[in-house]
Amino acid sequence: AQRPWVALLETKTRFEHSLIDLEKKPPEFLRLSPTGLVPLLVMDDGEVVTESAVVARRVATEFRTRHTNLLPSAETAAIDAFVGVWTSQVEPAYYTVLKAESETQVRTAVAGLLETLRAVEASLWERTMARGG
């Protein structure tokens, strides 16, 4: 949760900070984040954003100023694509490993995670080569 914290401080964004007991997450927190993921950012319009990288990116995008731009514009699309793949593919595969209850489930989940990581690596390699290495 340090990335969003740093992004909020760097962009000089006013925010409220609440500590959550990760062992006993309060019901009001779980209403906002049914998965229980932290950090959690509630936007002014009520939209809830979770996942550290996604929250930090959102803060950097929404609260940048002419003096504080945490994301170079030339790399924005590549960063968005990577974060999208990571949060939609890699993290679920990783959590599947963590939730596995038997040795067979662990082996299957690890194989799935490795396959996902190989696909992400191949995609990154293709992007690097497409930009001239």
N, CA and C of each residue as an Amber inpcrd file, in Angstrom:
protein
   399
   0.8230000  -1.2000000   0.0000000   0.0000000   0.0000000   0.0000000
   0.8630000   1.2580000   0.0000000   2.1600000   1.1110000  -0.1440000
   3.0390000   2.2790000  -0.1120000   2.9790000   3.0880000  -1.4060000
   2.7610000   2.4320000  -2.5430000   2.7120000   3.1620000  -3.8140000
   1.6180000   4.2270000  -3.8100000   0.3810000   3.8840000  -3.4360000
  -0.6520000   4.9220000  -3.4120000  -0.3350000   6.0280000  -2.4090000
   0.2090000   5.6410000  -1.2780000   0.5730000   6.6230000  -0.2470000
   1.5650000   7.6410000  -0.8230000   2.5980000   7.1600000  -1.4700000
   3.6100000   8.0390000  -2.0610000   2.9780000   8.8980000  -3.1550000
   2.1420000   8.3020000  -4.0040000   1.4930000   9.0680000  -5.0740000
   0.6180000  10.1810000  -4.4940000  -0.1270000   9.8780000  -3.4360000
  -0.9670000  10.8970000  -2.7970000  -0.1170000  12.0320000  -2.2240000
   0.9750000  11.6790000  -1.5780000   1.8480000  12.7060000  -1.0050000
   2.5230000  13.5340000  -2.0970000   3.0140000  12.8700000  -3.1440000
   3.7150000  13.5740000  -4.2140000   2.8030000  14.5250000  -4.9810000
   1.5430000  14.1460000  -5.1370000   0.6090000  15.0130000  -5.8590000
  -0.0740000  16.0140000  -4.9200000   0.3220000  15.9560000  -3.6510000
  -0.2340000  16.8710000  -2.6410000  -1.7580000  16.8040000  -2.5930000
  -2.2640000  15.5940000  -2.7200000  -3.7020000  15.3590000  -2.6930000
  -4.1660000  15.2020000  -1.2540000  -5.2430000  15.9150000  -0.9120000
  -5.8170000  15.7510000   0.4340000  -6.5640000  14.4260000   0.4720000
  -6.3760000  13.6890000   1.5600000  -7.0400000  12.3930000   1.6810000
  -7.1820000  12.0230000   3.1440000  -8.0990000  11.1080000   3.4020000
  -8.2690000  10.5480000   4.7390000  -7.6520000   9.1570000   4.7290000
  -6.9670000   8.8380000   5.7900000  -6.2790000   7.5550000   5.9050000
  -6.8850000   6.7840000   7.0660000  -7.2520000   5.5430000   6.8320000
  -7.7930000   4.6950000   7.8910000  -7.0080000   3.4000000   7.9310000
  -6.6480000   2.9790000   9.1140000  -5.9720000   1.6930000   9.2640000
  -7.0250000   0.5970000   9.3830000  -6.7910000  -0.5060000   8.7030000
  -7.7160000  -1.6360000   8.7030000  -7.0010000  -2.8300000   9.3320000
  -7.6490000  -3.4500000  10.2920000  -7.1290000  -4.6840000  10.8770000
  -7.3340000  -5.7840000   9.8400000  -6.2570000  -6.2590000   9.2500000
  -6.3580000  -7.2380000   8.1710000  -6.8900000  -8.5920000   8.6410000
  -6.8210000  -8.8360000   9.9290000  -7.3550000 -10.0820000  10.4930000
  -8.8570000  -9.9790000  10.7510000  -9.3310000  -8.7660000  11.0540000
 -10.7550000  -8.5480000  11.3740000 -11.2390000  -7.3160000  10.6170000
 -11.4120000  -7.4850000   9.3250000 -11.8280000  -6.3510000   8.4990000
 -13.2610000  -5.9590000   8.8560000 -13.4750000  -4.6730000   9.1270000
 -14.8080000  -4.2290000   9.5360000 -15.8310000  -4.3430000   8.4030000
 -17.0920000  -4.5820000   8.7580000 -18.1510000  -4.7270000   7.7390000
 -18.2520000  -3.5330000   6.8030000 -18.0680000  -2.3070000   7.3160000
 -18.1790000  -1.1320000   6.4470000 -17.0720000  -1.1300000   5.3870000
 -15.8940000  -1.6660000   5.7380000 -14.8130000  -1.7850000   4.7650000
 -15.1620000  -2.8490000   3.7260000 -15.6690000  -3.9880000   4.1730000
 -16.0020000  -5.0780000   3.2590000 -17.1670000  -4.7180000   2.3340000
 -18.0090000  -3.7720000   2.7390000 -19.0570000  -3.2960000   1.8310000
 -18.4210000  -2.5450000   0.6530000 -17.3510000  -1.8270000   0.9190000
 -16.6490000  -1.1000000  -0.1450000 -15.7610000  -2.0230000  -0.9630000
 -15.1400000  -2.9770000  -0.2910000 -14.2230000  -3.9120000  -0.9520000
 -14.6030000  -5.3390000  -0.5720000 -15.5900000  -5.9200000  -1.2620000
 -16.0470000  -7.2720000  -0.9150000 -14.9330000  -8.3150000  -0.9100000
 -13.8800000  -8.1000000  -1.7220000 -12.7590000  -9.0410000  -1.7430000
 -11.8190000  -8.8110000  -0.5670000 -11.9850000  -7.6670000   0.1200000
 -11.1390000  -7.3490000   1.2650000  -9.7710000  -6.8240000   0.8870000
  -9.5880000  -6.4650000  -0.3890000  -8.2810000  -5.9950000  -0.8280000
  -7.9800000  -4.5970000  -0.2970000  -6.7330000  -4.4080000   0.0850000
  -6.2270000  -3.0920000   0.4640000  -5.0380000  -2.8120000  -0.4400000
  -4.7480000  -1.5810000  -0.7230000  -5.4430000  -0.3740000  -0.2960000
  -6.7430000  -0.1950000  -1.0730000  -7.5020000   0.7590000  -0.6060000
  -8.7750000   1.0780000  -1.2160000  -8.8820000   2.5880000  -1.3080000
  -9.2830000   3.0690000  -2.4590000  -9.4590000   4.5020000  -2.6670000
 -10.8990000   4.7370000  -3.0890000 -11.5890000   5.6170000  -2.3640000
 -12.9480000   5.9940000  -2.7340000 -12.8540000   7.3760000  -3.3680000
 -13.2180000   7.4470000  -4.6470000 -13.1610000   8.7060000  -5.3850000
 -14.3250000   9.6010000  -4.9530000 -14.2490000  10.8770000  -5.2920000
 -15.2990000  11.8300000  -4.9360000 -16.6670000  11.4200000  -5.4600000
 -16.7100000  10.7380000  -6.6080000 -17.9910000  10.3190000  -7.1830000
 -18.4780000   8.9870000  -6.6190000 -17.7340000   8.4300000  -5.6250000
 -18.1250000   7.1800000  -4.9860000 -17.4980000   5.9390000  -5.5910000
 -16.8160000   6.0830000  -6.7250000 -16.1530000   4.9280000  -7.3330000
 -15.0900000   4.3970000  -6.3860000 -15.0280000   3.0680000  -6.2620000
 -14.0510000   2.4220000  -5.3940000 -12.9610000   1.8060000  -6.2560000
 -11.7030000   2.1290000  -5.9320000 -10.5530000   1.6140000  -6.6720000
  -9.7060000   0.8060000  -5.6940000  -9.3500000  -0.4250000  -6.0820000
  -8.5030000  -1.2710000  -5.2320000  -7.2720000  -1.7090000  -6.0220000
  -6.3820000  -2.3960000  -5.3650000  -5.1070000  -2.8770000  -5.8950000
  -4.0900000  -1.7380000  -5.8860000  -3.0010000  -1.9390000  -5.2020000
  -2.0000000  -0.9080000  -4.9890000  -1.5470000  -0.2220000  -6.2780000
  -1.1920000  -0.9970000  -7.2930000  -0.7030000  -0.4080000  -8.5430000
  -1.7950000   0.3930000  -9.2430000  -3.0250000  -0.1140000  -9.2010000
  -4.1390000   0.5630000  -9.8630000  -4.4790000   1.8600000  -9.1270000
  -4.4700000   1.8210000  -7.7970000  -4.7550000   3.0200000  -7.0100000
  -3.6730000   4.0750000  -7.2650000  -2.4220000   3.6770000  -7.2340000
  -1.3250000   4.6270000  -7.4610000  -1.4310000   5.2460000  -8.8490000
  -1.7350000   4.4350000  -9.8300000  -1.8860000   4.9250000 -11.2040000
  -3.0460000   5.9080000 -11.3050000  -4.1400000   5.5710000 -10.6510000
  -5.3150000   6.4510000 -10.6830000  -5.0030000   7.7980000 -10.0390000
  -4.3130000   7.7620000  -8.8950000  -3.9180000   9.0000000  -8.2220000
  -3.0080000   9.8100000  -9.1310000  -2.0280000   9.1520000  -9.7340000
  -1.0850000   9.8480000 -10.6100000  -1.7960000  10.4720000 -11.8070000
  -2.8330000   9.8170000 -12.2920000  -3.5760000  10.3170000 -13.4450000
  -4.5500000  11.4260000 -13.0570000  -5.3280000  11.1860000 -12.0080000
  -6.3930000  12.1140000 -11.6200000  -5.8860000  13.3970000 -10.9670000
  -4.7830000  13.3060000 -10.2440000  -4.3550000  14.4370000  -9.4230000
  -3.0330000  15.0510000  -9.8620000  -2.6370000  14.7780000 -11.0920000
  -1.3970000  15.3920000 -11.5700000  -1.6140000  16.8890000 -11.7700000
  -0.5360000  17.6060000 -11.6250000  -0.5680000  19.0500000 -11.8490000
   0.5140000  19.3760000 -12.8690000   0.5950000  20.6370000 -13.2220000
   1.6280000  20.9790000 -14.2020000   3.0130000  20.8410000 -13.5790000
   3.1100000  20.8210000 -12.2580000   4.4010000  20.6700000 -11.5800000
   4.6580000  19.2340000 -11.1150000   3.6100000  18.4420000 -11.0240000
   3.7660000  17.0710000 -10.5310000   3.0680000  16.1100000 -11.4780000
   3.8410000  15.5170000 -12.3680000   3.3280000  14.4910000 -13.2620000
   4.1600000  13.2410000 -13.0080000   3.5650000  12.2680000 -12.3640000
   4.2970000  11.0620000 -11.9910000   4.4330000  10.0600000 -13.1380000
   3.7040000  10.2960000 -14.2320000   3.7430000   9.3710000 -15.3560000
   4.1640000  10.0820000 -16.6380000   5.2950000   9.7010000 -17.1970000
   5.6780000  10.2850000 -18.4770000   4.6420000   9.9030000 -19.5410000
   4.1690000  10.8520000 -20.3110000   3.0880000  10.6010000 -21.2580000
   3.4520000   9.5890000 -22.3310000   4.6830000   9.5380000 -22.7460000
   5.0840000   8.5960000 -23.7900000   4.9500000   7.1440000 -23.3450000
   4.9910000   6.9000000 -22.0590000   4.9300000   5.5330000 -21.5560000
   3.5640000   5.1550000 -21.0050000   2.6170000   6.0710000 -21.0160000
   1.3260000   5.8330000 -20.3860000   0.6140000   4.6100000 -20.9420000
   0.5500000   4.4680000 -22.2600000  -0.1580000   3.3390000 -22.8650000
   0.4860000   2.0100000 -22.4790000   1.8060000   1.9600000 -22.4950000
   2.5060000   0.7250000 -22.1320000   2.2850000   0.3820000 -20.6630000
   2.2980000   1.3920000 -19.8170000   2.0680000   1.1670000 -18.3890000
   0.6430000   0.6720000 -18.1720000  -0.3250000   1.3190000 -18.8120000
  -1.7210000   0.8940000 -18.6890000  -1.8940000  -0.5520000 -19.1220000
  -1.2770000  -0.9140000 -20.2380000  -1.4020000  -2.2790000 -20.7470000
  -0.8020000  -3.2840000 -19.7690000   0.3760000  -2.9740000 -19.2420000
   1.0280000  -3.8920000 -18.3150000   0.2120000  -4.0430000 -17.0310000
  -0.2280000  -2.9300000 -16.4510000  -1.0190000  -2.9920000 -15.2130000
  -2.3090000  -3.7670000 -15.4590000  -2.9280000  -3.5510000 -16.6100000
  -4.1460000  -4.2780000 -16.9350000  -3.9260000  -5.7800000 -16.9950000
  -2.8670000  -6.1930000 -17.6710000  -2.5420000  -7.6250000 -17.7630000
  -2.1850000  -8.1780000 -16.3920000  -1.3970000  -7.4390000 -15.6370000
  -0.9620000  -7.9190000 -14.3250000  -2.1520000  -8.1370000 -13.3960000
  -3.0310000  -7.1400000 -13.3160000  -4.1520000  -7.2420000 -12.3680000
  -5.2390000  -8.1920000 -12.8470000  -5.3860000  -8.3580000 -14.1540000
  -6.4560000  -9.2390000 -14.6350000  -6.0110000 -10.6850000 -14.8400000
  -4.7000000 -10.9160000 -14.9900000  -4.2380000 -12.2680000 -15.2740000
  -3.2660000 -12.8130000 -14.2360000  -2.2120000 -12.0540000 -13.9340000
  -1.1740000 -12.5730000 -13.0390000  -1.6700000 -12.6620000 -11.5980000
  -2.2540000 -11.5990000 -11.0880000  -2.7000000 -11.6260000  -9.6930000
  -3.7350000 -12.7180000  -9.4250000  -4.7520000 -12.9020000 -10.2830000
  -5.6810000 -14.0150000 -10.0260000  -4.9840000 -15.3780000 -10.0200000
  -4.0240000 -15.5630000 -10.9200000  -3.2870000 -16.8340000 -10.9480000
  -2.4750000 -17.0100000  -9.6620000  -1.8930000 -15.9190000  -9.1740000
  -1.1130000 -15.9640000  -7.9330000  -2.0190000 -16.2910000  -6.7490000
  -3.1760000 -15.6370000  -6.6810000  -4.0920000 -15.8990000  -5.5640000
  -4.6440000 -17.3160000  -5.6030000  -4.7390000 -17.8910000  -6.7930000
  -5.1600000 -19.2850000  -6.9010000  -4.1430000 -20.1940000  -6.2090000
  -2.8630000 -19.8670000  -6.3590000  -1.8090000 -20.6320000  -5.6740000
  -1.9810000 -20.4920000  -4.1600000  -2.1950000 -19.2760000  -3.6940000
  -2.3200000 -19.0390000  -2.2500000  -3.5290000 -19.7350000  -1.6410000
  -4.5850000 -19.8870000  -2.4270000  -5.8210000 -20.4780000  -1.9140000
  -5.8660000 -22.0010000  -2.0470000  -4.8950000 -22.5720000  -2.7310000
  -4.8810000 -24.0180000  -2.9460000  -4.8280000 -24.7490000  -1.6100000
  -5.6010000 -25.8140000  -1.5150000  -5.7040000 -26.5370000  -0.2440000
  -5.0460000 -27.9050000  -0.2550000  -4.6990000 -28.4150000  -1.4060000
  -4.0430000 -29.7220000  -1.4690000  -2.7940000 -29.6000000  -2.3320000
  -1.9610000 -30.5980000  -2.2280000  -0.7330000 -30.5940000  -3.0210000
  -1.0430000 -30.6000000  -4.5160000  -2.0600000 -31.3350000  -4.9050000
  -2.4580000 -31.3850000  -6.3030000  -2.9370000 -30.0120000  -6.7750000
  -3.7390000 -29.3420000  -5.9510000  -4.2090000 -28.0010000  -6.3040000
  -3.0440000 -27.0200000  -6.4000000  -2.0760000 -27.1420000  -5.5020000
  -0.9030000 -26.2650000  -5.5350000  -0.1460000 -26.4670000  -6.8370000
   0.1090000 -27.7300000  -7.1880000   0.8540000 -28.0070000  -8.4280000
   0.1240000 -27.4600000  -9.6490000  -1.1730000 -27.6710000  -9.7010000
  -1.9680000 -27.1810000 -10.8290000  -1.9450000 -25.6490000 -10.8730000
  -2.1120000 -25.0250000  -9.7080000  -2.1310000 -23.5600000  -9.6380000
  -0.7680000 -22.9720000 -10.0040000   0.3020000 -23.5730000  -9.5300000
   1.6510000 -23.0850000  -9.8520000   1.8960000 -23.2190000 -11.3560000
   1.4730000 -24.3330000 -11.9410000   1.6320000 -24.5090000 -13.3870000
   0.8630000 -23.4140000 -14.1350000  -0.3390000 -23.0970000 -13.6660000
  -1.1250000 -22.0340000 -14.2790000  -0.4620000 -20.6740000 -14.1370000
   0.0910000 -20.4120000 -12.9590000   0.7840000 -19.1450000 -12.7200000
   2.0020000 -19.0290000 -13.6290000   2.7860000 -20.0960000 -13.7330000
   3.9710000 -20.0730000 -14.5930000   3.5990000 -19.8640000 -16.0580000
   2.5210000 -20.4930000 -16.4950000   2.0490000 -20.3130000 -17.8720000
   1.6400000 -18.8490000 -18.1010000   0.9580000 -18.2740000 -17.1300000
   0.5500000 -16.8660000 -17.2280000   1.7680000 -15.9590000 -17.2900000
   2.7580000 -16.2110000 -16.4240000   3.9730000 -15.3830000 -16.4160000
   4.7420000 -15.5040000 -17.7260000   4.7870000 -16.7130000 -18.2870000
   5.4630000 -16.8900000 -19.5790000   4.7480000 -16.0880000 -20.6770000
   3.4150000 -16.0790000 -20.6400000   2.6530000 -15.3240000 -21.6380000
   2.9090000 -13.8210000 -21.4800000   2.9700000 -13.3510000 -20.2430000
   3.2510000 -11.9360000 -19.9940000   4.6600000 -11.5980000 -20.4610000
   5.6120000 -12.4690000 -20.1570000   6.9940000 -12.2420000 -20.5860000
   7.0870000 -12.1870000 -22.1130000   6.3960000 -13.0820000 -22.7980000
   6.4210000 -13.0940000 -24.2630000   5.8200000 -11.8010000 -24.8130000
   4.7470000 -11.3490000 -24.1940000   4.1100000 -10.1040000 -24.6240000
   5.0450000  -8.9120000 -24.4300000   5.7260000  -8.8730000 -23.2940000
   6.6750000  -7.7870000 -23.0450000   7.8260000  -7.8370000 -24.0440000
   8.3050000  -9.0310000 -24.3420000   9.3830000  -9.1890000 -25.3060000
   8.9460000  -8.6970000 -26.6820000   7.7290000  -9.0470000 -27.0840000
   7.2110000  -8.5990000 -28.3800000   7.1290000  -7.0770000 -28.4380000
   6.6570000  -6.4600000 -27.3680000   6.5610000  -4.9920000 -27.3160000
   7.9590000  -4.3630000 -27.4070000   8.9200000  -4.9700000 -26.7130000
  10.2900000  -4.4360000 -26.7390000  10.8680000  -4.5230000 -28.1410000
  10.6570000  -5.6480000 -28.7920000  11.1860000  -5.8190000 -30.1510000
  10.4670000  -4.8850000 -31.1300000   9.1720000  -4.6830000 -30.9280000
   8.4020000  -3.8110000 -31.8170000   8.8860000  -2.3670000 -31.7220000
   9.4400000  -2.0010000 -30.5630000   9.9520000  -0.6340000 -30.3860000
  11.4340000  -0.5300000 -30.7180000  11.9920000  -1.5780000 -31.2670000
  13.3830000  -1.5310000 -31.6970000  14.3610000  -2.0800000 -30.6890000
  13.8680000  -2.8640000 -29.7360000  14.7230000  -3.5660000 -28.7920000
  15.2630000  -2.7350000 -27.7280000
